[in-house]
Amino acid sequence: MNESSQTLVEKSFTFEDCGGSQSLTVSIPEVLDPQYGMYVWPCAVVLSQYVWMARSELQHKTVLELGAGVSLPGVVAAKCGARVILSDSAELPLCLRNCWRSCDVNHLPNVPVIGLTWGQVSPELLLLPPVDVILGSDVFYEPEDFEDVLVTVSFIVRRNPHAQLWTTYQERSADWSIDALLHKWDLKCINVPLETFDANKNHLAGSTLPGNHTVQMMIITRQVF
Ligand SMILES: C[S@@+](CC[C@H](N)C(=O)[O-])C[C@H]1O[C@@H](n2cnc3c(N)ncnc32)[C@H](O)[C@@H]1O
C-alpha cells in the first residue's frame, strides 16, 4: 500500500477526572488497513488512561514510546506536558508516518519521531537523551519479539537507572509469560490493577475499544541485586 492509497478515519478519545473537572480530548487518524500500527489497539486506550491519571508525574519528563503506531499514549503524554519522543520500527516507514500524522492532528509539531527497531543497538538508540518513562502499548503481542523488546528496555534502563517501562498487554494465550526474560535481562515487573487508575471498564475515554478484551498493565524497572 502506498501513502496516497490510504483511507484515513479520525477517532476521538476524551480523558476525564472522576469529577469531570479536567479533561483532555485527542484525535487519532487511523488507516483502514489490517496491519499492526495502523489503528488504535485496546491496550493503547488503557495505557493512555494510566498516563492521564499519572499526568502530574510527567511534567517536563522525557517519555519515549516504543512501537507507537498511531501513538495515542504518547500524544496524551505530550498534551499533558511531557517531552515525548515517538518511535516505531525503522523498517516500517508507514508506521512512522502514522506517528507524525497523530502529532500533526494534535498540534504537536515538536515531537520527534524516530525509527527504533527492538533488539537493535542502532545510532538512534545510542543518541537518545536521558529517558524517564518508556511507554509500550501492546508491544508484547508476538512471543518471538518479546526478547527484542526487553533488550531495548534493558539497554535504556541501564543508562537511566530510574527509568520505568509503563506497558499494557492483551492476554491472548494462557502460557503468556515474560518472567524468564525479565530475569535474564535484569528487569523486574509489578502488575498495576486496572481499578487503581479507573480503567476497569468496557468503555474508556469515550471509546468502546477495551470492550471485553483482557488487558493488563505492568511497570517494568531495573532489577538491582
Ligand atoms: C500491536 S501494534 C500496537 C500499536 C500501538 N502501540 C497501539 O497500541 O495502538 C505493535 C506495534 O509495534 C510495532 N513494531 C512491530 N515490530 C517492531 C519492531 N521489531 N521494532 C519496533 N516496533 C515494532 C508495529 O509497527 C506496531 O506499531
The ligand as a MOL file (V3000), in Angstrom:
LIG
                    3D

  0  0  0     0  0            999 V3000
M  V30 BEGIN CTAB
M  V30 COUNTS 27 29 0 0 0
M  V30 BEGIN ATOM
M  V30 1 C 0.0520 -4.3400 18.1670 0
M  V30 2 S 0.7140 -2.8920 17.4340 0 CHG=1
M  V30 3 C 0.4520 -1.6970 18.7370 0
M  V30 4 C 0.4610 -0.2810 18.2130 0
M  V30 5 C 0.2170 0.8090 19.2570 0
M  V30 6 N 1.2540 0.7950 20.2710 0
M  V30 7 C -1.1390 0.6380 19.8960 0
M  V30 8 O -1.2450 0.0030 20.9440 0
M  V30 9 O -2.1220 1.1530 19.3430 0 CHG=-1
M  V30 10 C 2.5010 -3.1610 17.5680 0
M  V30 11 C 3.3690 -2.0030 17.1120 0
M  V30 12 O 4.7440 -2.4030 17.2190 0
M  V30 13 C 5.4380 -2.0200 16.0370 0
M  V30 14 N 6.5410 -2.9740 15.8160 0
M  V30 15 C 6.4490 -4.2440 15.3480 0
M  V30 16 N 7.6510 -4.8260 15.2940 0
M  V30 17 C 8.5320 -3.9040 15.7440 0
M  V30 18 C 9.9500 -3.9110 15.9340 0
M  V30 19 N 10.6620 -5.0080 15.6470 0
M  V30 20 N 10.5410 -2.8070 16.4110 0
M  V30 21 C 9.7970 -1.7080 16.7150 0
M  V30 22 N 8.4440 -1.6270 16.5600 0
M  V30 23 C 7.8280 -2.7150 16.0780 0
M  V30 24 C 4.3780 -2.0980 14.9500 0
M  V30 25 O 4.7270 -1.3050 13.8410 0
M  V30 26 C 3.1530 -1.5680 15.6800 0
M  V30 27 O 3.0870 -0.1720 15.6320 0
M  V30 END ATOM
M  V30 BEGIN BOND
M  V30 1 1 1 2
M  V30 2 1 2 3
M  V30 3 1 2 10
M  V30 4 1 3 4
M  V30 5 1 4 5
M  V30 6 1 5 6
M  V30 7 1 5 7
M  V30 8 2 7 8
M  V30 9 1 7 9
M  V30 10 1 10 11
M  V30 11 1 11 12
M  V30 12 1 11 26
M  V30 13 1 12 13
M  V30 14 1 13 14
M  V30 15 1 13 24
M  V30 16 1 14 15
M  V30 17 1 14 23
M  V30 18 2 15 16
M  V30 19 1 16 17
M  V30 20 1 17 18
M  V30 21 2 17 23
M  V30 22 1 18 19
M  V30 23 2 18 20
M  V30 24 1 20 21
M  V30 25 2 21 22
M  V30 26 1 22 23
M  V30 27 1 24 25
M  V30 28 1 24 26
M  V30 29 1 26 27
M  V30 END BOND
M  V30 END CTAB
M  END
